[in-house]
Amino acid sequence: MPALILASTSPYRRALLERLQLPFTAIAPGVQEESIAGELPADRALRLSLAKAQPIAARYPEAVVIGSDQVAFDGDRVLGKPGDAASCRAQLARASGSSVRFYTGCALLGARGTVRLVHLDTTTVFFRPLGTEEIARYVERERPFDCAGGFRAEGLGIALFESIESVDPTALIGLPLIWLAGALRRAGCALP
């Protein structure tokens, strides 16, 4: 089985990949997550997924490398990681009673160029109407400043939703494991 590398420093992606019970190493890809004028959110997620995997795959050509990126879009603008409480509260207030679409790109590269698989997962989150005080309580309790959209679906953030439309709920957290498990099997990694 080839060595497996996650091109990410995200603790959320690391925790998700650990679910597959395969040995792996996580390496920072060192990629600037810049936007390109006119680029669609889905295209950005795919481009950045590949951009994260490519330099690691070039350094470790015998390995299988996973790159992933997620872009949240509310229909008008891309929602980044809020970074602080005020920005987080503003993002959640804007999402209140509406929907946000999450595009999660994933790329699998390696084995001397014999593996090149890419995937885009789309998840739509429908937020229930949220009051100012409950948003403030949520932000204070969970402090999701490093999460696109300003919430953690794997934590208390799930209580902010009315529903989710997705073929893979792990994609919302940052790594589409259903697709990735199949891609890893095709790449020669032993999974059940």
RODO-2510 file (C-alpha; in nm, 4 decimals, decimal comma):
residues 192
     n   res          X          Y          Z
     1     m     0,0000     0,0000     0,0000
     2     p     0,1400     0,3445    -0,0892
     3     a     0,2047     0,6019     0,1818
     4     l    -0,0945     0,8294     0,2389
     5     i    -0,0532     1,2046     0,2922
     6     l    -0,3186     1,4597     0,3823
     7     a    -0,2163     1,7977     0,2371
     8     s    -0,3724     1,9953     0,5194
     9     t    -0,3187     2,1263     0,8692
    10     s    -0,6943     2,1286     0,9424
    11     p    -0,7753     1,9408     1,2634
    12     y    -1,1238     1,8764     1,1219
    13     r    -0,9943     1,7065     0,8065
    14     r    -0,7422     1,5097     1,0130
    15     a    -1,0183     1,3831     1,2457
    16     l    -1,2349     1,2859     0,9491
    17     l    -0,9543     1,0972     0,7732
    18     e    -0,8775     0,9109     1,0981
    19     r    -1,2241     0,7531     1,0692
    20     l    -1,0986     0,5455     0,7744
    21     q    -0,8370     0,3850     1,0017
    22     l    -0,5531     0,4135     0,7525
    23     p    -0,2081     0,5341     0,8558
    24     f    -0,1368     0,8791     0,7141
    25     t     0,0805     1,1845     0,7562
    26     a    -0,0480     1,5415     0,7454
    27     i     0,1710     1,8012     0,5746
    28     a     0,0972     2,1714     0,5339
    29     p     0,0566     2,2441     0,1624
    30     g     0,1672     2,6072     0,1924
    31     v    -0,0930     2,7306    -0,0563
    32     q    -0,2451     3,0780    -0,0422
    33     e    -0,6235     3,0436    -0,0562
    34     e    -0,6771     3,3397    -0,2857
    35     s    -0,9818     3,4002    -0,4974
    36     i    -0,9686     3,4775    -0,8676
    37     a    -1,1971     3,7509    -1,0019
    38     g    -1,5084     3,5985    -1,1568
    39     e    -1,4295     3,2474    -1,0343
    40     l    -1,7357     3,0470    -0,9322
    41     p    -1,7318     2,9068    -0,5752
    42     a    -1,7421     2,5455    -0,6975
    43     d    -1,4488     2,6086    -0,9338
    44     r    -1,2523     2,7690    -0,6519
    45     a    -1,3025     2,4653    -0,4255
    46     l    -1,1773     2,2290    -0,6982
    47     r    -0,8834     2,4512    -0,7966
    48     l    -0,7646     2,4878    -0,4372
    49     s    -0,8027     2,1145    -0,3694
    50     l    -0,5689     2,0398    -0,6563
    51     a    -0,3364     2,3268    -0,5648
    52     k    -0,2959     2,1828    -0,2149
    53     a    -0,2277     1,8270    -0,3336
    54     q     0,0069     1,9038    -0,6261
    55     p     0,3165     2,0344    -0,4430
    56     i     0,3034     1,7505    -0,1888
    57     a     0,2573     1,4916    -0,4650
    58     a     0,5582     1,6396    -0,6462
    59     r     0,7732     1,6071    -0,3303
    60     y     0,6509     1,2533    -0,2515
    61     p     0,5854     1,0888    -0,5916
    62     e     0,5368     0,7383    -0,4500
    63     a     0,2670     0,8524    -0,2064
    64     v    -0,1053     0,9066    -0,2504
    65     v    -0,1913     1,2657    -0,1572
    66     i    -0,5284     1,4088    -0,0545
    67     g    -0,6048     1,7771    -0,1053
    68     s    -0,9349     1,9329    -0,0044
    69     d    -1,0913     2,2753     0,0161
    70     q    -1,4318     2,4117     0,1018
    71     v    -1,6072     2,7277    -0,0112
    72     a    -1,9273     2,8515     0,1531
    73     f    -2,1588     3,0659    -0,0606
    74     d    -2,4807     3,2361     0,0469
    75     g    -2,6002     3,3170    -0,3050
    76     d    -2,4434     3,6627    -0,3061
    77     r    -2,0971     3,6193    -0,1624
    78     v    -1,8371     3,3726    -0,0417
    79     l    -1,8346     3,3290     0,3356
    80     g    -1,4859     3,2826     0,4713
    81     k    -1,3706     3,1815     0,8149
    82     p    -1,4973     3,4609     1,0386
    83     g    -1,1810     3,4908     1,2496
    84     d    -1,3480     3,6661     1,5431
    85     a    -1,6753     3,6815     1,7380
    86     a    -1,8160     3,9923     1,5687
    87     s    -1,7641     3,8528     1,2177
    88     c    -1,9042     3,5170     1,3248
    89     r    -2,2196     3,6770     1,4660
    90     a    -2,2615     3,8789     1,1445
    91     q    -2,2291     3,5685     0,9243
    92     l    -2,4846     3,3769     1,1295
    93     a    -2,7260     3,6723     1,1355
    94     r    -2,7038     3,6914     0,7571
    95     a    -2,7653     3,3141     0,7276
    96     s    -3,0648     3,3230     0,9646
    97     g    -3,3773     3,1913     0,7928
    98     s    -3,1961     3,1284     0,4653
    99     s    -2,9596     2,8782     0,3060
   100     v    -2,5866     2,8516     0,2497
   101     r    -2,4299     2,6202    -0,0064
   102     f    -2,0983     2,4503     0,0751
   103     y    -1,8772     2,3309    -0,2096
   104     t    -1,6200     2,0791    -0,0898
   105     g    -1,3553     1,9847    -0,3403
   106     c    -1,1308     1,6836    -0,2987
   107     a    -0,8342     1,5698    -0,5055
   108     l    -0,6416     1,2449    -0,4847
   109     l    -0,3030     1,2484    -0,6573
   110     g     0,0037     1,0332    -0,6601
   111     a     0,1599     0,6990    -0,7306
   112     r     0,3915     0,8617    -0,9879
   113     g     0,1029     1,0300    -1,1670
   114     t    -0,1036     0,7145    -1,2141
   115     v    -0,3697     0,8480    -0,9775
   116     r    -0,5565     1,1720    -1,0453
   117     l    -0,9103     1,1760    -0,9125
   118     v    -1,1112     1,4885    -0,8328
   119     h    -1,4555     1,5348    -0,6839
   120     l    -1,6921     1,8143    -0,5855
   121     d    -1,9556     1,7676    -0,3176
   122     t    -2,2354     2,0213    -0,2766
   123     t    -2,4158     2,0528     0,0559
   124     t    -2,6949     2,3006     0,1235
   125     v    -2,7620     2,4036     0,4825
   126     f    -3,0993     2,5587     0,5645
   127     f    -3,0765     2,7735     0,8757
   128     r    -3,3752     2,8232     1,0988
   129     p    -3,4564     3,1813     1,1981
   130     l    -3,1985     3,2795     1,4619
   131     g    -3,2343     3,5495     1,7250
   132     t    -2,9535     3,7897     1,8117
   133     e    -2,9176     3,6528     2,1650
   134     e    -2,9075     3,2874     2,0612
   135     i    -2,6451     3,3679     1,7966
   136     a    -2,4369     3,5418     2,0645
   137     r    -2,4768     3,2447     2,3029
   138     y    -2,3781     2,9997     2,0313
   139     v    -2,0708     3,2000     1,9305
   140     e    -1,9625     3,2370     2,2940
   141     r    -2,0026     2,8640     2,3643
   142     e    -1,8458     2,7172     2,0516
   143     r    -1,6176     2,9942     1,9184
   144     p    -1,6200     2,8614     1,5587
   145     f    -1,3936     3,1359     1,4254
   146     d    -1,1942     2,8960     1,2050
   147     c    -1,4975     2,7476     1,0278
   148     a    -1,6415     2,8678     0,6963
   149     g    -1,9933     2,9918     0,7617
   150     g    -1,9267     3,0487     1,1309
   151     f    -2,0489     2,7189     1,2779
   152     r    -1,9414     2,3614     1,3515
   153     a    -2,1874     2,1070     1,2156
   154     e    -2,0111     1,8339     1,4144
   155     g    -2,0802     2,0285     1,7344
   156     l    -2,3498     2,2579     1,8692
   157     g    -2,3838     2,4263     1,5294
   158     i    -2,6171     2,1481     1,4181
   159     a    -2,8843     2,3066     1,6417
   160     l    -2,8874     2,6146     1,4151
   161     f    -3,0280     2,4223     1,1166
   162     e    -3,3719     2,3341     0,9868
   163     s    -3,2288     2,0784     0,7450
   164     i    -2,9319     1,9762     0,5324
   165     e    -2,9305     1,8484     0,1740
   166     s    -2,6246     1,6359     0,1043
   167     v    -2,5135     1,3030    -0,0356
   168     d    -2,2250     1,2953     0,2154
   169     p    -2,2628     1,4668     0,5543
   170     t    -1,8871     1,4521     0,6189
   171     a    -1,8312     1,6913     0,3282
   172     l    -1,9896     1,9698     0,5330
   173     i    -1,7177     1,9211     0,7955
   174     g    -1,4483     1,9412     0,5275
   175     l    -1,3701     1,6036     0,3676
   176     p    -1,6202     1,3919     0,1655
   177     l    -1,5426     1,0500     0,3111
   178     i    -1,7908     0,8502     0,1031
   179     w    -1,6237     0,9573    -0,2214
   180     l    -1,2759     0,9500    -0,0682
   181     a    -1,3123     0,5898     0,0545
   182     g    -1,3932     0,4760    -0,3000
   183     a    -1,1124     0,6853    -0,4483
   184     l    -0,8624     0,5414    -0,2004
   185     r    -0,9695     0,1877    -0,2918
   186     r    -0,9103     0,2687    -0,6615
   187     a    -0,5659     0,4048    -0,5654
   188     g    -0,4670     0,0770    -0,3988
   189     c    -0,5271     0,1680    -0,0335
   190     a    -0,6755    -0,1216     0,1634
   191     l    -1,0185    -0,0344     0,3000
   192     p    -1,3078    -0,2625     0,3956
***
